[in-house]
Amino acid sequence: MELRKDPITRSWVICGDEPESGSTPDYFCPFCPESGQPLQVVATSPTVNGSPWSARAVVHPRPLYGIDGEPSRSGNGLYDTMQPVGAHEVIVENARHDRHLWNADDREIEEYLALCGQRIQDLKGDVRFKYVSVFKNFGSMSGQEFDHPTSEIVASTFVPRRVLYELRAARQHYQVKERCVFCDILKQEQDQKLRVVEVRGDYIACCPYAPRVPYETWIAPRSHEAYFERMALKSGAMRDLAALLRRTLYRVRTIADGFHMVLHTSPNTMHRSETLGFWKTIEDDYHWHIEILPILGAKAKSYTFKEVYYSPVSSETAAAILRERPTER
C-alpha cells in the first residue's frame, strides 16, 4: 500500500492491491468482552451500567496506516507519493453488541465522546501527524466493517481535502470580517429557525443550507471552539452533546437505511505548514462540528452526482420532518 496524490484535485489516495481473502471462519465478534480476542487495547473508558468498560480504543485488526517510520514523500515525475504512515484505531462504542449510539445511555455516549477526545489529543502529540479523523459508517451501503457498534479513528500525515476547503474558507472569511464563518452561520440559523432540528444546551443540530444529500445534519457547539478534544476533556462538557447526538441519530434512523458520520476538528498545529498558513488564525476562525450524511436507498441518485451534489429534499423540509420524528422508543 502507498499514498498517491492526485495532481489535479490534490487529494491523497491509499492505493494498493489487497491480497485475496481466504475462507471465512465461523463468526464471532472480536470486540465483545466474552470473545477473548487478544486485541491491542490503546485506551479504555470507565465502567458504566455494570459493563466491564464503557468504551475502548483498540488497534484496527487490518490497519490501513502503520505507526512506524517516516512518510518519505517522494516524486515520480509530476506525481507525489508517500508511505502510509499514521495510526488506525477502532473506537468500540459500547461493550454490548446491541448498544448503538442511538439506543445507548447518555452517560455511555458521554464516555465515548470523551474517549474520542482523549485519542485525538494523544495522537496529535506525534508531530508526524497533520490530522486526526473520527468517523462512523453504518448500514450495508456505507462500507460498515463490523457488526459491533464501532467508530474509527485515523491519524494521517496529510489534511483531508474537504477539511482543507473548510480551513481555507474559514480563514478567508476571518480575514475580511474578523469573525468565524461557522459562528455566523449558526447565528443566522438560530435567528431564522428554518433549518434547526434541535437545540440542547450549548449544542445545535441543523440541516445545512446547501446539503450534499437528503437530511444531511450537522451538530456543533453554539459557543466558539476550534478543537473538539479540548472541549471533550472538560468535565461535563459532553453531557448535552451526548443527548443531542443520540436523539439526532435516532431521528435519522427512522428515515435512513444507514449513514456516514464524521467529526471535523482542527488539524495538528504542532505540525505548522508555512505554505498553507491555516494555523495562524485557527483559534479564531475554525469551529469543530459533526457531519451526518444519511444514506437513503430510494434516493440514491443524490450519491451519483459527485461533481454537483443533488438533494431532492430541501434543508427546510428536511429539518421540519426531522423535528417531528421520534427521538427514542
Secondary structure as GFF3:
##gff-version 3
##sequence-region A 1 329
A	DSSP	beta_strand	2	5	.	.	.	ID=ss1
A	DSSP	beta_strand	12	15	.	.	.	ID=ss2
A	DSSP	three_ten_helix	33	35	.	.	.	ID=ss3
A	DSSP	beta_strand	41	44	.	.	.	ID=ss4
A	DSSP	beta_strand	56	59	.	.	.	ID=ss5
A	DSSP	beta_strand	74	76	.	.	.	ID=ss6
A	DSSP	beta_strand	79	82	.	.	.	ID=ss7
A	DSSP	beta_strand	86	92	.	.	.	ID=ss8
A	DSSP	alpha_helix	106	123	.	.	.	ID=ss9
A	DSSP	beta_strand	131	138	.	.	.	ID=ss10
A	DSSP	beta_strand	150	156	.	.	.	ID=ss11
A	DSSP	alpha_helix	161	177	.	.	.	ID=ss12
A	DSSP	alpha_helix	181	192	.	.	.	ID=ss13
A	DSSP	beta_strand	196	200	.	.	.	ID=ss14
A	DSSP	beta_strand	203	206	.	.	.	ID=ss15
A	DSSP	beta_strand	217	221	.	.	.	ID=ss16
A	DSSP	alpha_helix	228	232	.	.	.	ID=ss17
A	DSSP	alpha_helix	239	253	.	.	.	ID=ss18
A	DSSP	beta_strand	258	264	.	.	.	ID=ss19
A	DSSP	three_ten_helix	278	280	.	.	.	ID=ss20
A	DSSP	alpha_helix	282	285	.	.	.	ID=ss21
A	DSSP	beta_strand	289	295	.	.	.	ID=ss22
A	DSSP	three_ten_helix	297	303	.	.	.	ID=ss23
A	DSSP	alpha_helix	315	324	.	.	.	ID=ss24
###
